[in-house]
Amino acid sequence: MSLQNLVKKKKLSIEDEVLWDLFTENLNSYPKKKKDKASIKSKNNRKNIKKFNELKFGQGEALSKKNLRNLNKGNVHIENKLDLHGFNEIEAKNSLEDFINKSVENNLRLVLVITGKGKEGEGKIKKNILFWLNEEKLRNKILAINYASKKHGGSGAIYVFLRKF
């Protein structure tokens, strides 16, 4: 077979031409859907929202073995502190949200939140802080959390590693 034989176009019969014309005529008559900008943006925003895993003490992207070792020894540079002693639950939650947001704005990476141990180690703030940090408002700003070393407050305080933005 020569190349010229392969390139030659086969001529359609009259019946095929009529069918082809009817087919292509129907294709052009379908209305095109117009996508409004709002729906496109909302789809893009949904794609960009990353679902983060639930925060747990001692787990997270920022906690390598070396980081954990330094944390346990207290060999870390704390860039800011928040002391929640004497706050009720609502005040503590609002203060925590403001503190985390301001720390992120100031490009801080490691902050200390002092909750206190509460009566017999069962304080309301200490019990709820993990839940508050996992809420959507704050979760996307936090890499990891861990209990503080003894010299920074032990189980009555937590380290919070913040994301870079």
C-alpha positions in Angstrom: 0.0 0.0 0.0 1.3 3.4 -0.9 1.0 6.5 1.3 -1.3 8.1 -1.3 -3.9 5.4 -1.0 -4.0 5.9 2.8 -4.4 9.7 2.5 -7.2 9.6 -0.1 -10.6 10.6 1.4 -13.5 8.3 0.8 -16.4 10.1 -0.7 -19.7 9.8 1.2 -22.8 8.5 -0.5 -25.8 10.9 -0.9 -27.6 9.1 1.9 -24.6 9.4 4.2 -24.2 13.1 3.4 -27.9 13.8 4.3 -27.5 11.9 7.6 -24.3 13.8 8.4 -25.9 17.1 7.7 -28.9 16.3 10.0 -26.6 15.1 12.7 -24.3 18.2 12.7 -27.4 20.5 12.4 -28.7 19.1 15.7 -25.4 19.5 17.4 -25.3 23.2 16.7 -28.9 23.7 18.0 -28.1 22.7 21.6 -27.8 25.8 23.8 -24.4 26.2 25.5 -24.5 26.4 29.3 -23.1 29.6 30.7 -21.3 29.2 33.9 -21.6 32.2 36.2 -18.5 33.5 37.9 -19.9 32.8 41.4 -20.4 29.1 40.8 -16.9 28.8 39.3 -15.4 30.5 42.3 -17.4 28.4 44.8 -16.2 25.2 43.1 -12.6 26.4 43.1 -12.9 27.4 46.8 -14.2 23.9 47.7 -11.2 22.4 45.9 -8.7 24.6 47.8 -10.1 23.8 51.3 -8.0 21.2 52.8 -9.5 18.8 55.2 -7.2 18.6 58.2 -6.9 15.6 60.5 -8.0 16.1 64.1 -5.3 17.5 66.4 -4.0 15.1 69.1 -1.3 15.7 71.6 2.1 14.6 70.4 1.0 14.1 66.8 1.3 16.3 63.8 3.3 17.4 60.8 5.8 19.5 62.9 6.6 16.8 65.5 9.6 14.8 64.3 11.5 12.7 66.8 14.0 15.5 67.3 11.3 18.1 67.9 9.6 15.8 70.4 12.9 15.3 72.3 13.5 19.0 72.4 10.0 19.7 73.6 10.2 17.1 76.4 13.4 18.7 77.6 12.0 22.2 77.2 14.8 23.2 74.7 12.5 25.3 72.6 12.1 29.0 71.9 8.6 30.1 72.9 7.6 33.2 70.9 4.5 34.2 72.9 2.4 33.0 75.9 -1.2 33.1 76.8 -2.2 32.5 80.4 -5.9 31.4 80.8 -5.9 31.2 84.7 -8.9 32.9 86.1 -11.0 32.9 82.8 -14.4 31.3 82.5 -14.9 29.0 79.5 -16.4 31.7 77.1 -13.7 34.2 78.0 -11.0 31.5 77.6 -12.2 30.4 74.2 -12.5 34.0 72.8 -9.0 34.8 74.2 -7.6 31.7 72.6 -9.0 32.5 69.2 -7.7 36.1 69.3 -4.3 34.9 70.5 -3.9 32.3 67.8 -5.1 34.8 65.1 -2.7 37.5 66.2 0.1 35.0 66.5 -0.4 33.9 62.9 -0.6 37.5 61.7 2.7 38.2 63.4 4.3 35.1 61.8 4.9 33.3 65.1 5.6 29.6 65.0 5.6 28.3 68.5 3.3 29.6 71.3 2.5 28.4 74.8 -1.0 28.3 76.1 -1.2 27.9 79.9 -4.5 26.4 80.9 -3.8 25.4 84.4 -4.4 22.0 85.8 -7.7 22.8 87.5 -9.0 21.0 90.6 -7.5 17.6 90.8 -6.2 17.8 87.2 -9.7 18.2 85.7 -10.1 21.8 84.8 -12.8 22.9 82.4 -10.5 24.9 80.2 -7.9 22.1 80.1 -10.7 19.6 79.2 -12.1 21.8 76.3 -8.9 23.3 74.8 -8.4 20.4 72.4 -12.0 20.7 71.1 -11.5 24.5 70.6 -8.3 24.0 68.7 -10.0 21.5 66.4 -12.8 23.9 65.4 -12.7 25.1 61.8 -11.7 28.7 62.8 -8.4 27.6 64.3 -7.6 24.1 62.9 -6.3 25.3 59.6 -3.8 27.6 61.4 -2.2 24.9 63.6 0.4 22.2 62.6 0.6 20.4 65.9 0.1 20.5 69.7 1.8 18.9 72.6 1.9 19.1 76.4 4.5 21.5 77.6 7.7 20.3 79.4 7.8 20.5 83.2 9.8 23.8 83.1 7.1 25.4 81.0 4.1 24.2 82.9 3.8 20.4 82.3 0.3 19.1 81.8 -1.1 22.5 82.7 0.2 24.1 79.5 0.4 23.2 75.8 2.8 24.1 73.0 1.0 25.1 69.8 2.9 24.9 66.5 1.5 27.4 64.0 1.5 27.2 60.2 3.3 29.7 58.0 1.0 31.8 55.9 
